[in-house]
Amino acid sequence: MIQEQLQQWSGDSCVEVATCPDTVHVRDSKIEEGPQLTLSPASWTGFVAYAAQA
């Protein structure tokens, strides 16, 4: 599996995103063993488009 990691910072908040061919995984980078959100690439694209408008 090839992973690309992207971190976004906003103050003390940081999320880590790993993209795979069929899924996108999102988690809090400070809590590595914590829960993660798994999305389809289409859902992730929709979320990013929505968040960019906010």
Protein Blocks (a to p, Z undefined) as FASTA:
>chain_A
ZZddddddehjaccdddddfkbccdddfklmmlccddddfklmmmmmmmmmmZZ
